[in-house]
Amino acid sequence: MEGLKKEAKEERLVALLQEKGFRISFAESCTGGLCCARLVDVPNASAVFDAGVVTYADEAKVKYLGVRPETIKAYGVVSEEVAREMAEGVAKAQKAQVGVGISGIAGPAGGTTEKPVGMVCFGFFVDGTLTTVTKQFGDLGRNKVREASAEFVFETLCGLLG
């Protein structure tokens, strides 16, 4: 997938989702809706895209996605555990076969030694199977971390579905 142009990844994802008859929904935090925006740039995205929810606040993750407060307390909001619950929560709420959860620290502030700026956690719910990944993009600058995160989402989804 690395050789594909940015637009080609989104187009490939829409095609894969259509082939499988799957619908997709996103739960985004640090990316602020960027994944949804990139997906809807593709013609026919409406055939596969259900909903996108930007849940920046912890309370919004609990209220709209069903993330358990205990999970946030135990692992922190930037964790694979929370990203997993975000992905599953948005998929189940929308009755979608694919759900994506993204939570991270885009910067420039908010990082710690344990969870530095540029750390992003991803949850992928694909037809009942949950996968989580943590990426360390580094302190690239806020928008570059967001862009790298969205790029990773499309690459990963194409791999999981292809």
Beta strands, then each sheet from edge to edge (+ up, - down):
strand 1: 24-28
strand 2: 49-54
strand 3: 98-104
strand 4: 119-126
strand 5: 129-136
sheet 1: 2+ 1+ 3+ 4- 5+
end
